[in-house]
């Protein structure tokens, strides 16, 4: 049976230059949040992380940074890391390379207004062409080891939690979404996930 929460083993072999898992020999988990910043949702995430003393990496959409600069600044002030997630959350497979790189540049420029620069990049939907990977050069392209599927509204909260916990291992890069679509599952799963893994001796760090 396919584990929909764990990245298939062959993908890191097909794309070995991308980051799928980090420091697997240490009891560390690398939480990541995609698609924010969004008022209320991202703020819930920040409050929850703070209550557990956990750090995370936020892959931000440039247009959301533009619309919600105060929430973005709060991420930065709290000591979390940020990464580029393009300006409009575009699909790499369906976007010409020149346009794709412009999306990345625009997101960089929006973050720079806040004095922030980052070498971290995550392709929206995890879809990126090999030509785009080459064009991004020295950027660290971050994928994931565990996908929470929190955005799937047909997935029950308890199933989302159970699947995410069972797929997590040392060094896992875990994807949550600080988005309206994922909010229901996120609010249920995140604090319980942090509580369970913290009790198990894991630490939550930035990439």
C-alpha positions as CSV (number, residue, x, y, z in Angstrom):
1,X,0.0,0.0,0.0
2,X,1.3,3.4,-0.9
3,X,2.0,5.8,2.0
4,X,0.6,9.1,0.7
5,X,2.3,10.9,3.6
6,X,5.9,9.8,2.8
7,X,7.8,10.8,-0.4
8,X,8.3,7.8,-2.7
9,X,11.9,6.5,-2.3
10,X,12.7,6.9,-6.0
11,X,12.2,10.6,-6.2
12,X,15.3,11.6,-4.3
13,X,17.2,9.2,-6.5
14,X,15.9,10.9,-9.6
15,X,16.6,14.4,-8.3
16,X,19.6,14.0,-6.0
17,X,20.6,17.7,-6.0
18,X,17.3,18.6,-4.3
19,X,17.0,18.5,-0.5
20,X,14.5,15.9,0.6
21,X,15.7,15.0,4.1
22,X,18.2,16.7,6.4
23,X,20.6,15.3,9.1
24,X,18.9,11.9,9.3
25,X,21.4,10.8,12.0
26,X,20.1,13.4,14.5
27,X,16.7,13.5,16.3
28,X,15.7,16.6,14.5
29,X,12.6,17.5,12.5
30,X,12.4,20.3,10.0
31,X,9.0,21.8,9.9
32,X,8.1,23.8,6.8
33,X,5.0,25.9,6.0
34,X,4.0,26.8,2.5
35,X,1.8,29.5,0.9
36,X,1.7,32.2,3.6
37,X,1.8,34.6,5.1
38,X,-1.9,34.6,5.8
39,X,-3.5,36.6,8.7
40,X,-4.9,34.4,11.5
41,X,-3.6,31.1,10.0
42,X,0.1,32.0,10.0
43,X,-0.3,33.8,13.3
44,X,-1.8,30.6,14.8
45,X,1.2,28.7,13.5
46,X,3.6,31.2,15.1
47,X,1.8,31.1,18.4
48,X,1.8,27.3,18.4
49,X,5.5,27.1,17.5
50,X,6.3,29.5,20.3
51,X,4.5,27.5,22.9
52,X,6.7,24.5,22.1
53,X,9.9,26.4,21.6
54,X,10.0,25.1,18.0
55,X,11.6,26.7,15.0
56,X,10.5,26.3,11.4
57,X,11.0,27.4,7.8
58,X,8.3,29.3,6.0
59,X,8.2,29.2,2.2
60,X,6.3,32.4,1.4
61,X,4.4,33.5,-1.7
62,X,5.7,37.0,-2.7
63,X,2.2,38.4,-3.3
64,X,1.2,37.3,0.2
65,X,4.2,39.0,1.6
66,X,3.1,42.2,-0.3
67,X,-0.5,41.9,1.1
68,X,0.4,41.0,4.6
69,X,3.8,42.6,5.5
70,X,3.1,42.6,9.2
71,X,2.6,38.9,9.4
72,X,5.7,38.3,7.3
73,X,7.7,40.6,9.6
74,X,6.5,38.6,12.6
75,X,7.9,35.4,11.1
76,X,11.2,37.0,10.7
77,X,11.3,38.6,14.1
78,X,10.5,35.3,15.8
79,X,13.7,33.9,14.3
80,X,12.2,31.5,11.8
81,X,13.8,31.1,8.4
82,X,12.0,32.0,5.2
83,X,12.2,30.7,1.7
84,X,11.0,31.8,-1.8
85,X,7.9,30.1,-3.1
86,X,7.5,32.3,-6.2
87,X,5.4,35.4,-6.4
88,X,2.1,33.9,-7.6
89,X,2.5,30.2,-6.7
90,X,3.0,29.1,-10.3
91,X,3.4,25.5,-11.6
92,X,6.9,25.0,-13.0
93,X,5.8,22.3,-15.5
94,X,3.3,24.7,-17.1
95,X,5.4,27.9,-16.9
96,X,8.1,29.0,-19.4
97,X,11.5,29.2,-17.8
98,X,11.9,32.9,-18.3
99,X,8.6,33.6,-16.6
100,X,9.4,31.2,-13.8
101,X,12.7,32.9,-13.0
102,X,10.9,36.2,-13.1
103,X,8.4,34.9,-10.5
104,X,11.4,33.9,-8.3
105,X,13.0,37.3,-8.8
106,X,9.8,39.2,-7.9
107,X,9.4,37.2,-4.7
108,X,13.1,38.0,-3.8
109,X,12.4,41.6,-4.4
110,X,9.4,41.7,-2.1
111,X,11.3,40.0,0.7
112,X,14.2,42.4,0.2
113,X,11.8,45.3,1.1
114,X,11.9,43.8,4.6
115,X,15.7,43.4,4.6
116,X,15.4,39.6,4.0
117,X,17.3,37.5,1.5
118,X,17.2,33.8,1.2
119,X,18.9,31.0,-0.8
120,X,16.1,28.6,0.0
121,X,13.5,27.8,-2.7
122,X,10.6,25.5,-2.9
123,X,8.7,24.9,-6.2
124,X,4.9,25.2,-5.8
125,X,3.2,21.8,-6.0
126,X,6.7,20.3,-6.0
127,X,6.7,20.7,-9.8
128,X,9.8,22.0,-11.4
129,X,11.6,21.3,-14.8
130,X,15.2,20.2,-14.9
131,X,15.9,23.3,-16.9
132,X,14.5,25.4,-14.1
133,X,16.6,23.6,-11.6
134,X,19.7,24.4,-13.6
135,X,18.7,28.0,-14.1
136,X,18.3,28.5,-10.3
137,X,22.0,27.7,-10.0
138,X,23.3,27.7,-6.4
139,X,19.9,28.0,-4.7
140,X,19.0,25.3,-2.3
141,X,15.8,23.7,-3.7
142,X,13.9,22.2,-0.8
143,X,11.4,19.4,-1.3
144,X,10.1,17.1,1.5
145,X,10.2,13.8,3.2
146,X,6.7,14.0,4.7
147,X,3.6,15.7,3.2
148,X,0.8,16.2,5.8
149,X,-1.9,16.5,3.2
150,X,-3.5,19.0,5.5
151,X,-5.0,20.9,2.5
152,X,-7.1,17.8,1.6
153,X,-10.6,18.7,3.0
154,X,-11.8,15.1,2.5
155,X,-9.1,13.9,4.9
156,X,-10.3,13.7,8.5
157,X,-8.3,15.5,11.2
158,X,-7.4,12.4,13.1
159,X,-6.3,10.6,9.9
160,X,-4.2,13.6,9.0
161,X,-2.5,13.5,12.3
162,X,-1.9,9.7,12.4
163,X,-0.5,9.6,8.9
164,X,1.8,12.5,9.5
165,X,3.1,11.1,12.7
166,X,3.7,7.6,11.3
167,X,5.6,9.0,8.3
168,X,7.9,11.2,10.3
169,X,11.5,10.0,11.1
170,X,14.8,11.6,12.1
171,X,15.7,14.3,9.6
172,X,12.3,14.5,8.1
173,X,11.4,17.7,6.2
174,X,7.7,18.0,6.9
175,X,5.3,20.2,4.9
176,X,2.3,21.9,6.5
177,X,0.4,24.7,4.8
178,X,-0.5,28.0,6.5
179,X,-3.4,28.6,4.2
180,X,-7.1,28.9,4.5
181,X,-7.7,25.7,2.6
182,X,-5.6,23.7,5.2
183,X,-6.7,25.6,8.3
184,X,-9.1,23.1,9.7
185,X,-6.6,20.2,9.7
186,X,-3.7,22.5,10.6
187,X,-5.4,23.8,13.7
188,X,-6.1,20.2,14.9
189,X,-2.9,18.5,13.8
190,X,-0.1,20.9,14.5
191,X,-0.2,21.2,18.3
192,X,-0.8,17.5,18.7
193,X,2.0,16.6,16.3
194,X,4.4,18.9,18.2
195,X,3.3,17.5,21.5
196,X,3.8,13.9,20.4
197,X,7.2,14.4,18.7
198,X,8.5,16.6,21.5
199,X,7.6,13.9,24.0
200,X,9.5,11.5,21.8
201,X,12.7,13.5,22.2
202,X,12.7,15.3,18.8
203,X,13.7,18.9,18.3
204,X,12.3,21.2,15.7
205,X,14.8,23.2,13.8
206,X,15.1,25.5,10.8
207,X,16.8,24.5,7.6
